[in-house]
Amino acid sequence: MHTCNWYISDSVSDVLAQVIQHMAEALRTHSRDIDLQVISAKNSSHLSTFERVKNVFSRKEIWHLFGRAPSWWRITRLHSRTVHTLLDGTKKKWAGYPSRFFTEGAKNGEAVIFPVFDAISSNSEEGRRAVFVRDGREVPEGDYDVVDISDRLLRPEALSGIYITNDTGPREAMRAGLLTMRGVCVASEKSGYLDEILGPDGYFLLKDDDDLQRVISLGLSGRGRHMAMAARHFLKSRRSHERCTDSLITLYRKVIAQ
């Protein structure tokens, strides 16, 4: 049995923290070799000073950091092997064995671990069709709701509609994965990160803002529902609980063997 602590730093958004929690559930379910504890910076404000210090000096075979390293992380690196997962495609200072969520942008020596996305709640019912946006983005008026989901924690209920985004980065691809599992199709400019999550043909290509009305019409039609189903199938097969667990176990074995 290997002991492992995950630390989700305060630089991680609630949406990404949701994905990481799903990964922890997958690891606990599919591996009996890892004794896992998850510590979240945003959920540990209730801890006493003693409990915080105890966590810092808690010796584990592996400490896995998600996001920006806290000031005390250097102490952790003195007594435990460490893994660091970056949440974007930019190069930053590594604070442990380097790992990413995507092969896109990964360099030699950087491990790739597979995120996992939860399924729609079995008690959910599909709601009214909607166009989902972020940051107050304006879309053409029509017979549909417009829902701004900026920095909103996504609940497990089924949804119906299309998510419009111009952000082609990895964080947005993770959000798109969560929405896809809830029944929403996605429209975006070409993105290597979305290709990995939804498949190269798993989302509508958005050329420019003049193309919005055409894409929205497609997304709210039967073609949009078919696109969402195909993307969900791709995501479930390529980012399954088993593949997530295998990628983490492979990484930890490599780190422990060092």
C-alpha positions as CSV (number, residue, x, y, z in Angstrom):
1,M,0.0,0.0,0.0
2,H,1.4,3.4,-1.1
3,T,0.5,6.6,0.8
4,C,-0.3,9.6,-1.2
5,N,-1.5,13.2,-0.5
6,W,-3.1,15.4,-3.1
7,Y,-2.9,19.1,-2.6
8,I,-5.3,21.3,-4.6
9,S,-3.9,24.9,-4.3
10,D,-5.9,28.1,-4.2
11,S,-4.9,28.9,-7.7
12,V,-7.2,26.1,-9.0
13,S,-10.7,27.1,-10.0
14,D,-13.8,25.4,-8.6
15,V,-14.5,23.8,-12.0
16,L,-11.0,22.3,-12.2
17,A,-11.1,21.2,-8.6
18,Q,-14.3,19.4,-9.5
19,V,-12.4,17.4,-12.2
20,I,-9.6,16.6,-9.8
21,Q,-12.1,15.3,-7.2
22,H,-13.5,13.0,-9.8
23,M,-10.0,11.7,-10.5
24,A,-9.6,11.0,-6.8
25,E,-12.8,9.0,-6.8
26,A,-11.6,7.0,-9.8
27,L,-8.3,6.2,-8.1
28,R,-9.9,5.1,-4.9
29,T,-12.4,2.9,-6.7
30,H,-10.0,1.2,-9.1
31,S,-6.8,0.9,-7.1
32,R,-6.3,-0.9,-3.8
33,D,-2.6,0.0,-3.8
34,I,-3.0,3.7,-3.0
35,D,-4.0,5.2,0.3
36,L,-5.2,8.6,-0.9
37,Q,-6.0,11.8,1.0
38,V,-7.1,15.0,-0.8
39,I,-6.4,18.4,0.8
40,S,-7.9,21.5,-0.7
41,A,-6.6,25.0,0.1
42,K,-10.1,26.5,-0.3
43,N,-11.7,23.9,2.0
44,S,-9.1,23.9,4.8
45,S,-9.7,27.3,6.3
46,H,-11.4,25.6,9.3
47,L,-8.2,23.8,10.2
48,S,-6.3,24.8,13.3
49,T,-2.7,26.0,13.2
50,F,-1.6,22.6,14.6
51,E,-3.6,20.7,12.0
52,R,-2.0,22.8,9.2
53,V,1.5,22.3,10.5
54,K,0.8,18.6,10.9
55,N,-0.2,18.4,7.2
56,V,3.0,20.2,6.1
57,F,5.2,17.8,8.0
58,S,3.1,14.7,7.2
59,R,5.5,12.2,5.5
60,K,3.9,10.4,2.6
61,E,5.5,8.4,-0.2
62,I,4.1,10.9,-2.6
63,W,2.7,14.4,-2.4
64,H,0.9,15.4,-5.6
65,L,0.5,19.2,-6.1
66,F,-2.2,20.6,-8.5
67,G,-1.7,24.3,-9.3
68,R,0.6,26.9,-7.8
69,A,2.9,25.7,-5.0
70,P,2.2,27.1,-1.5
71,S,5.1,28.7,0.5
72,W,5.5,25.6,2.6
73,W,5.8,23.2,-0.3
74,R,9.7,23.4,-0.1
75,I,9.4,21.7,3.3
76,T,7.3,18.9,1.9
77,R,9.9,18.3,-0.8
78,L,12.5,17.6,1.9
79,H,10.7,14.5,3.3
80,S,8.5,13.1,0.5
81,R,8.7,12.5,-3.3
82,T,6.6,15.1,-5.1
83,V,4.6,15.3,-8.3
84,H,3.5,18.6,-9.8
85,T,0.6,18.9,-12.3
86,L,0.3,22.2,-14.3
87,L,-3.1,23.3,-15.4
88,D,-2.2,25.3,-18.4
89,G,0.1,25.1,-21.4
90,T,2.7,27.6,-20.3
91,K,6.1,26.7,-19.0
92,K,6.5,27.5,-15.3
93,K,8.9,26.4,-12.5
94,W,8.2,22.8,-11.7
95,A,7.8,21.9,-8.0
96,G,8.0,18.1,-8.4
97,Y,7.9,15.5,-11.1
98,P,6.4,17.3,-14.0
99,S,3.0,16.2,-15.3
100,R,0.1,17.6,-17.4
101,F,-3.4,16.7,-18.4
102,F,-2.8,16.9,-22.1
103,T,-0.2,15.7,-24.6
104,E,-0.7,19.0,-26.3
105,G,2.2,21.2,-25.1
106,A,3.9,18.4,-23.2
107,K,7.6,18.1,-23.6
108,N,10.0,15.1,-23.2
109,G,10.1,13.9,-19.6
110,E,6.7,15.4,-18.7
111,A,4.1,12.7,-17.7
112,V,0.6,12.9,-19.0
113,I,-2.3,12.0,-16.7
114,F,-5.9,11.6,-17.9
115,P,-8.6,13.7,-16.3
116,V,-12.0,12.1,-15.8
117,F,-15.4,13.6,-15.9
118,D,-18.5,12.5,-14.0
119,A,-21.7,11.2,-15.6
120,I,-25.1,12.9,-15.6
121,S,-27.1,12.3,-12.5
122,S,-29.5,9.5,-13.0
123,N,-32.3,11.6,-11.4
124,S,-31.8,14.5,-13.8
125,E,-34.2,15.7,-16.4
126,E,-33.1,17.6,-19.5
127,G,-34.1,21.2,-19.3
128,R,-35.0,23.9,-21.8
129,R,-32.6,24.5,-24.7
130,A,-30.0,27.1,-23.9
131,V,-26.9,28.8,-25.2
132,F,-24.1,28.7,-22.6
133,V,-21.5,31.5,-22.5
134,R,-18.9,33.0,-20.2
135,D,-17.9,36.5,-19.2
136,G,-21.1,38.1,-20.4
137,R,-20.5,37.2,-24.1
138,E,-23.3,38.5,-26.3
139,V,-25.1,36.2,-28.7
140,P,-27.9,36.8,-31.2
141,E,-31.4,36.8,-29.7
142,G,-33.6,33.8,-30.3
143,D,-36.0,31.2,-28.9
144,Y,-33.6,30.0,-26.3
145,D,-32.2,30.9,-23.0
146,V,-28.7,32.5,-22.6
147,V,-26.9,31.2,-19.5
148,D,-23.7,32.7,-18.3
149,I,-21.7,30.1,-16.4
150,S,-18.6,32.2,-15.6
151,D,-16.8,30.6,-12.6
152,R,-19.8,28.6,-11.7
153,L,-19.5,25.2,-10.2
154,L,-21.3,22.8,-12.6
155,R,-24.0,20.7,-11.0
156,P,-24.6,17.1,-12.2
157,E,-28.0,17.7,-13.8
158,A,-28.6,17.1,-17.5
159,L,-28.5,20.2,-19.7
160,S,-29.6,20.9,-23.3
161,G,-28.0,23.3,-25.7
162,I,-24.7,24.5,-26.9
163,Y,-21.6,26.0,-25.2
164,I,-19.9,28.8,-27.2
165,T,-16.3,29.7,-26.5
166,N,-13.4,31.4,-28.2
167,D,-10.9,30.2,-25.5
168,T,-8.7,27.4,-27.0
169,G,-6.7,26.7,-23.8
170,P,-6.6,23.6,-21.6
171,R,-8.7,25.0,-18.8
172,E,-11.6,25.7,-21.2
173,A,-11.2,22.2,-22.6
174,M,-11.8,20.8,-19.1
175,R,-14.9,22.9,-18.7
176,A,-16.1,21.7,-22.1
177,G,-15.6,18.1,-21.0
178,L,-17.9,18.6,-17.9
179,L,-20.6,20.3,-20.0
180,T,-20.4,17.5,-22.6
181,M,-21.1,14.9,-20.0
182,R,-24.2,16.8,-19.1
183,G,-25.5,16.7,-22.7
184,V,-24.3,20.0,-24.2
185,C,-22.5,20.3,-27.5
186,V,-19.6,22.7,-27.9
187,A,-18.6,25.3,-30.5
188,S,-15.1,26.7,-30.6
189,E,-12.2,27.7,-32.8
190,K,-9.9,24.8,-33.6
191,S,-8.2,23.6,-30.4
192,G,-5.7,20.8,-29.9
193,Y,-6.9,20.5,-26.3
194,L,-10.5,20.1,-27.3
195,D,-9.4,17.5,-29.9
196,E,-8.0,15.4,-27.1
197,I,-11.1,15.7,-24.9
198,L,-13.9,15.6,-27.4
199,G,-12.2,14.3,-30.6
200,P,-11.3,16.4,-33.7
201,D,-14.9,16.1,-35.0
202,G,-16.5,16.3,-31.6
203,Y,-17.4,20.0,-31.6
204,F,-18.6,22.7,-34.0
205,L,-15.9,24.8,-35.5
206,L,-16.6,28.5,-35.0
207,K,-15.0,30.7,-37.6
208,D,-15.8,34.2,-36.2
209,D,-18.6,36.1,-34.5
210,D,-20.5,36.4,-37.8
211,D,-20.8,32.6,-37.7
212,L,-22.6,32.6,-34.4
213,Q,-26.1,32.4,-35.6
214,R,-25.4,29.4,-37.9
215,V,-23.5,27.5,-35.2
216,I,-26.3,28.2,-32.6
217,S,-28.9,26.9,-35.0
218,L,-26.9,23.7,-35.6
219,G,-26.2,23.2,-31.9
220,L,-29.9,23.5,-31.0
221,S,-31.0,21.1,-33.7
222,G,-30.9,17.3,-33.9
223,R,-27.4,17.6,-35.3
224,G,-26.3,19.3,-32.1
225,R,-27.7,16.4,-30.0
226,H,-26.0,13.9,-32.2
227,M,-22.7,15.9,-31.9
228,A,-23.0,15.9,-28.1
229,M,-23.7,12.1,-28.0
230,A,-20.7,11.4,-30.2
231,A,-18.4,13.7,-28.2
232,R,-19.6,12.1,-24.9
233,H,-18.9,8.6,-26.3
234,F,-15.4,9.7,-27.3
235,L,-14.8,11.3,-23.9
236,K,-16.0,8.3,-21.9
237,S,-13.9,5.9,-23.9
238,R,-10.7,8.0,-23.9
239,R,-11.0,9.5,-20.4
240,S,-12.5,6.7,-18.5
241,H,-12.0,6.0,-14.7
242,E,-9.8,3.0,-15.6
243,R,-7.5,5.0,-18.0
244,C,-7.2,7.8,-15.4
245,T,-6.2,5.3,-12.7
246,D,-3.7,3.6,-15.0
247,S,-2.0,6.9,-15.9
248,L,-1.7,7.9,-12.2
249,I,-0.4,4.5,-11.2
250,T,2.2,4.5,-14.0
251,L,3.4,8.0,-12.9
252,Y,3.6,7.1,-9.2
253,R,5.6,3.9,-9.9
254,K,8.0,5.9,-11.9
255,V,8.4,8.5,-9.1
256,I,8.8,5.9,-6.4
257,A,11.4,4.0,-8.3
258,Q,13.6,7.1,-8.6
